[in-house]
Amino acid sequence: MNTVAELLERAGLSALEAAELCGVTRQTVGNWRSGRTPITARARDLLEAAANTEDARRRERERQEEIDRLEKRLRLLKEQE
């Protein structure tokens, strides 16, 4: 299971952004991160969804970068003909 810190990192969210997303205070997010209070199921679901969305965006950016590299290489090869 992902820790709150891992979820925030994967989602690219600050504590304040996570708090706004979950409808809680920044201190509550800090308490979740430190383990002082358990995260609610709803908040975990929201952070998981945000993290999964960011993971998908990251994968899409990586795919597009690879396509761009391959297209550039193809152009260079065609110029050498």
Residue, then its C-alpha position, 0 to 999 in steps of 0.5 A: m500500500n502506498t504511503v500518503a507521502e508516496l501518493l503525494e509525490r506520484a500525484g505531484l501534489s503539495a500538501l496544500e493542493a492535496a488538502e484542497l482536493c480532499g477538503v481538509t486542512r494542510q495540517t490534516v494532510g501533514n498528520w496523515r503523512s506523519g501517521r498521527t491520524p489515519i487517512t480516510a478511505r475517501a481521501r486515499d481514493l482521491l489521492e490514488a486517482a490523482a496519482n494514477t492520472e499523473d502517472a498516465r500523463r507522465r507515460e504519455r509524455e514519455r511516449q511522445e518524447e520517444i516518438d519525437r526522437l524517432e521522427k527526428r532520427l528518421r528525418l536525419l536518415k532521409e537527409q543522408e540519402 
